[in-house]
Amino acid sequence: MDTRVETPTLYDDDAGGNASGDDPAIWVHPSDSRRSIVIVTAKEGGLRVYDLRGRQLQKLAATPAPRPDGVPGRSNNVDIARGLMVGGKRTDVAVVSDRYNDQLRFFAINPAGAAATRQLREVTAPGVPFVFQHTRAGVDTEKTAYGLFGAAEAHRQGHRLRHHRPLGRGERGVRTGRPRPACDLRRTPADSRRRRRGDRPCRGGRADRRLQPGRRPVRRLQPHRSK
């Protein structure tokens, strides 16, 4: 395959810092696409930031996680979460899964993008709990946070972050993030029946049923209007 742009080569050996290029995430500048950046995980090599011409702008080492038992990390996957509150300000954030510390790590994105001197700044809170394990001994088994993606949903503000690890025999997947909404915007023929049962209303006067374990999100209902 021919390419128009190629980033500098990474080397997965001791001399190259065990940097293995893996998962990319593209942050798009809101007003000037030329300032957009590409954030790439490099496993034990940490993170790399490139502009749209493939030039490396920033190199972040896989530093120990900010917790008492933190060890040098392994940056596995990355995605972008927009508009999170960081220090009282809405901030776009690169979210990275760290396999060697079984946690998510967060990097504030400079709004100047490629024009900035430093594009990423870690803002992970100290003592963030493990994602899957309960002890450092469990983390050392490497059954830890692995894949990651962020999903923005149009019907409400905020993001849901999901991550997973390779599952062992007989294990079920785990999902984290904000709970799914108790109702959505579609109508249903069961409107009148649910209203007679005294279902709890959604914000704005629409009726719904609360989510129960194992149930799909319930449809949001328009109130019955008498003529």
Secondary structure, DSSP 8 states (H G I E B T S, - for coil): ---S--------STTTTTB----EEEE--SS-GGG-EEEEE-BTT-EEEE-TTS-EEEEE---B-SSTT--B--EEEEEEEEEEEETTEEEEEEEEEETTTTEEEEEEE-TTGGGSS--EEE---TT---SS-SSHHHHTTT----EEEEEE-TTSSSEEEEEE----TT------SS---SB-S---TTHHHHHHTT--B-TTS-B-----TT---B--B------
